[in-house]
């Protein structure tokens, strides 16, 4: 009898353990499984959901461009209301750091993730993970090789085209031109491609350098332009793939006391407009982006998607505007 009672007790304990071991989907301990099994369609298309948290993963908050992106996201979040929390982080253009930041946003159950990718291929795994967890992911400024809810960027090809058309027009179709290249990402590649397309119409314009990587920074622009000024005794124009490298190139020209050329950048940044105001400098124009506007659009679309409203197009291009010394006074800036 003792043996039978013992067997019955064991069976009863086993049965009770089995019936109470169903996973709790709301528990932190099972967060990974919940994320993996969450249906993106069910999560996103629930009209009862409200946007509460936004994570913004950026290249470098030391760059005014990314500061403007952050401010744009915060501005639109305030317009929507409901005390939406915005957390913007900087990766210093480091893929591992940005990947960890996006993983942290996902683990923290952030509703909307906005990112400016530092590596379009490298961020794919963490984007996929976030999407499987039911998070809305929107890329801004630079495309990614991943399935995102929307991609919002400046028309970077147009930026290169208008910048280098200005160069060609001012040179009257002849001269030696330098391109200050940058970090190899889609936005930079598109700007270079647009520039080359414009210059290709002018056989008497010679592109004497286009591979030097100024890294998108003032220090990089100073370093690369200083080397180019040593290499080439005559340069007629410089296309800087972003304003920061262009400002560095302007500083190099001052240090070398070279004023025979002019610089055209891309961004429309405060540093560029300040450089353009200085008549002693050689920074002449910039193809101005609207980073705050891109972020505002990203928050708008993200909020719509969370409430079940899909955008008409997932790829949205924001036009650029050429700002020169002639129309600088009417440019509102960032």
C-alpha positions in Angstrom: 0.0 0.0 0.0 2.9 2.4 0.8 4.3 1.7 -2.7 1.0 2.4 -4.4 0.5 5.6 -2.5 4.0 6.7 -3.4 3.4 6.0 -7.1 0.0 7.9 -7.0 1.8 10.9 -5.3 4.5 11.0 -8.0 1.9 10.8 -10.8 -0.1 13.6 -9.2 3.0 15.8 -8.8 4.0 15.2 -12.4 0.5 16.0 -13.7 0.3 19.2 -11.7 3.8 20.3 -13.0 2.8 19.7 -16.6 -0.5 21.6 -16.4 1.2 24.6 -14.8 4.2 24.8 -17.1 2.6 26.7 -20.0 4.9 29.7 -20.9 3.8 33.1 -19.7 4.0 35.4 -22.8 4.2 38.5 -20.6 7.1 37.4 -18.4 10.5 38.9 -18.8 12.0 35.4 -18.6 10.3 34.4 -21.8 11.0 37.6 -23.6 13.1 36.0 -26.3 10.5 33.4 -27.2 7.7 36.0 -27.2 9.7 38.2 -29.6 10.3 35.3 -31.9 6.7 34.1 -32.0 5.1 37.5 -32.2 3.2 38.0 -35.4 4.3 41.3 -37.1 1.0 41.6 -38.9 -1.1 41.1 -35.7 1.1 43.5 -33.7 1.4 46.3 -36.2 -2.2 46.2 -37.5 -3.9 46.5 -34.2 -5.8 49.8 -34.2 -5.9 49.9 -30.4 -2.1 50.3 -30.2 -0.6 53.7 -29.5 2.9 54.9 -30.1 4.6 55.3 -26.7 8.4 54.8 -27.3 10.8 55.7 -30.1 14.4 54.6 -30.4 16.6 56.5 -32.8 20.0 54.9 -33.7 22.3 57.4 -35.4 25.8 57.6 -36.8 27.3 60.3 -34.6 25.4 62.9 -32.5 28.5 65.1 -32.7 27.5 65.8 -36.3 24.8 68.6 -36.6 23.0 66.5 -39.2 22.2 63.7 -36.7 21.3 66.3 -34.1 18.7 67.7 -36.5 17.4 64.1 -37.0 17.0 63.7 -33.3 15.2 67.1 -32.9 12.9 66.3 -35.8 11.8 63.0 -34.2 11.3 64.8 -30.8 9.3 67.6 -32.5 6.9 65.2 -34.3 6.5 63.1 -31.2 5.4 66.1 -29.3 2.9 67.0 -32.0 1.3 63.5 -31.8 1.1 63.9 -28.0 0.6 61.2 -25.3 4.1 61.7 -23.7 5.9 59.7 -26.3 9.4 58.9 -25.1 12.3 59.4 -27.6 15.7 57.9 -27.0 18.4 58.9 -29.5 21.8 57.1 -29.3 25.1 57.6 -31.2 27.2 54.8 -32.5 30.2 56.8 -33.7 29.7 54.9 -37.0 30.6 51.6 -35.3 28.5 48.7 -36.6 28.8 46.6 -33.4 27.8 49.5 -31.3 24.8 50.3 -33.5 23.7 46.6 -33.6 23.8 46.5 -29.8 21.8 49.6 -29.6 19.1 48.3 -31.9 19.1 45.0 -29.9 18.6 47.0 -26.7 15.7 48.9 -28.3 14.1 45.6 -29.2 14.6 44.1 -25.8 13.1 47.2 -24.2 9.9 46.7 -26.2 10.4 50.0 -28.1 7.4 50.6 -30.4 9.2 52.4 -33.3 12.9 52.1 -34.2 14.4 54.7 -36.5 17.9 54.2 -37.8 20.5 55.8 -40.0 22.5 52.7 -40.8 26.3 52.8 -40.5 26.5 49.5 -42.6 23.6 48.6 -44.8 24.4 44.9 -44.8 25.7 44.6 -41.3 22.6 45.8 -39.6 20.3 43.2 -41.3 20.4 40.6 -38.5 19.3 43.1 -35.8 16.6 44.6 -38.1 15.2 41.2 -38.8 15.2 40.4 -35.1 13.3 43.7 -34.3 10.8 43.0 -37.1 10.2 39.5 -35.8 9.5 41.0 -32.4 6.8 43.1 -34.0 8.6 46.4 -33.9 8.2 49.0 -36.7 11.6 49.8 -38.2 12.1 52.8 -40.5 15.5 53.6 -42.1 16.3 57.3 -42.7 19.1 58.9 -44.8 20.8 55.6 -45.9 19.3 52.5 -47.3 19.6 49.0 -45.7 19.7 45.5 -47.2 16.9 44.4 -45.0 13.1 44.4 -45.0 12.0 47.6 -43.2 8.6 49.2 -42.9 9.7 52.4 -44.8 12.9 54.0 -46.2 13.0 57.8 -46.0 16.0 59.6 -47.5 17.1 62.7 -49.3 17.3 62.3 -53.1 21.1 61.8 -52.9 21.5 61.3 -56.6 19.8 64.6 -57.1 22.2 66.2 -54.5 25.2 65.1 -56.5 23.7 66.2 -59.7 22.7 69.7 -58.7 26.0 70.3 -56.8 28.1 69.3 -59.8 25.9 71.0 -62.3 26.6 74.2 -60.3 30.3 73.3 -60.6 30.1 72.8 -64.4 28.1 76.0 -64.9 30.5 78.1 -62.9 33.5 76.6 -64.6 31.8 77.2 -68.0 32.4 73.5 -68.9 36.1 73.2 -68.4 38.6 72.7 -65.5 40.0 70.2 -63.1 37.6 68.8 -60.4 38.2 66.8 -57.2 35.6 64.7 -55.4 36.2 64.3 -51.7 34.7 60.8 -51.2 33.4 59.4 -47.9 32.4 56.4 -45.9 31.2 53.8 -48.4 27.4 53.8 -47.9 24.5 54.2 -50.3 23.9 57.9 -49.7 27.6 58.8 -50.5 27.8 56.4 -53.5 24.6 58.0 -54.9 26.0 61.5 -54.5 29.2 60.6 -56.3 27.2 58.9 -59.0 25.0 62.0 -59.5 28.0 64.2 -59.6 29.7 62.1 -62.3 26.5 62.1 -64.3 26.4 65.9 -64.4 30.1 66.2 -65.2 30.0 63.5 -67.9 28.2 66.0 -70.1 31.3 68.2 -70.2 34.3 66.6 -72.0 36.6 69.5 -71.0 36.1 68.9 -67.3 38.7 66.5 -65.9 38.0 64.6 -62.7 41.5 64.3 -61.3 40.6 62.6 -58.0 37.5 60.8 -56.7 38.7 57.9 -54.5 40.1 59.7 -51.5 38.0 59.0 -48.4 37.6 62.1 -46.2 35.4 60.0 -43.8 32.7 62.5 -43.6 34.5 64.6 -41.0 36.2 68.0 -40.8 39.5 66.4 -39.8 39.2 64.0 -42.7 38.5 66.8 -45.1 41.4 68.7 -43.8 43.8 65.8 -44.1 42.7 64.6 -47.6 42.5 68.1 -49.1 45.9 69.0 -47.7 47.3 66.0 -49.5 45.5 66.9 -52.7 46.8 70.4 -52.6 50.3 69.1 -52.4 49.7 66.6 -55.2 47.9 69.0 -57.7 49.3 72.5 -58.3 46.0 73.6 -59.8 42.5 72.6 -58.8 39.4 74.4 -60.1 36.6 73.0 -58.0 35.9 70.5 -55.2 32.8 68.4 -54.6 32.7 67.3 -51.0 30.2 64.5 -50.4 29.2 66.1 -47.2 29.5 69.5 -45.6 31.8 68.5 -42.7 34.5 67.3 -45.1 33.9 70.4 -47.2 34.5 72.6 -44.2 37.7 70.7 -43.5 38.8 71.2 -47.1 38.1 75.0 -46.8 40.4 75.0 -43.7 43.1 73.2 -45.8 42.8 75.9 -48.5 43.3 78.6 -45.9 46.3 76.9 -44.4 47.9 76.4 -47.9 46.8 79.9 -48.9 45.2 78.5 -52.0 42.1 80.3 -53.4 42.0 79.4 -57.0 39.2 76.8 -56.5 35.8 76.7 -54.8 34.0 74.0 -52.8 30.5 72.6 -53.1 29.1 70.3 -50.3 26.0 68.4 -49.4 23.9 68.9 -46.3 23.0 72.5 -45.8 24.6 72.4 -42.3 25.2 75.3 -40.0 28.9 74.9 -40.4 28.6 75.1 -44.2 26.4 78.3 -44.1 28.9 79.9 -41.7 31.7 79.0 -44.1 29.8 80.4 -47.0 29.2 83.7 -45.2 33.0 84.2 -45.0 34.0 85.9 -48.2 37.6 85.0 -47.6 36.8 81.3 -47.7 36.3 79.1 -50.8 33.1 77.2 -49.6 30.6 78.4 -52.3 27.5 76.2 -52.2 25.8 73.2 -50.7 23.0 70.9 -51.7 20.8 71.2 -48.6 19.0 68.3 -47.1 16.2 68.4 -44.5 17.2 65.9 -41.8 14.6 67.1 -39.3 11.9 66.7 -42.0 13.1 63.2 -42.7 12.8 62.3 -39.0 9.4 64.0 -38.7 8.1 62.0 -41.7 9.5 58.8 -40.2 7.6 59.3 -36.9 4.4 60.2 -38.8 4.6 57.0 -40.9 5.7 54.9 -37.9 2.7 56.1 -36.0 0.4 55.4 -38.9 1.7 51.9 -39.3 1.3 51.1 -35.6 -2.4 52.2 -36.0 -2.8 49.9 -39.0 -2.4 52.5 -41.8 0.2 51.5 -44.3 2.0 54.2 -46.4 1.2 54.4 -50.1 4.9 53.9 -50.8 7.6 52.5 -48.6 10.4 54.4 -50.4 10.2 58.2 -49.9 12.7 60.6 -51.4 12.9 64.2 -50.0 14.1 66.7 -52.6 17.3 68.8 -51.9 17.8 72.5 -52.5 20.9 74.1 -53.8 22.0 76.9 -51.5 24.6 79.3 -52.8 26.0 82.6 -51.6 23.5 84.3 -53.8 20.4 82.8 -52.0 21.9 82.1 -48.6 20.0 84.9 -46.9 16.7 83.2 -47.7 17.8 79.7 -46.5 16.2 78.8 -43.1 18.7 76.1 -42.3 18.3 73.3 -39.8 
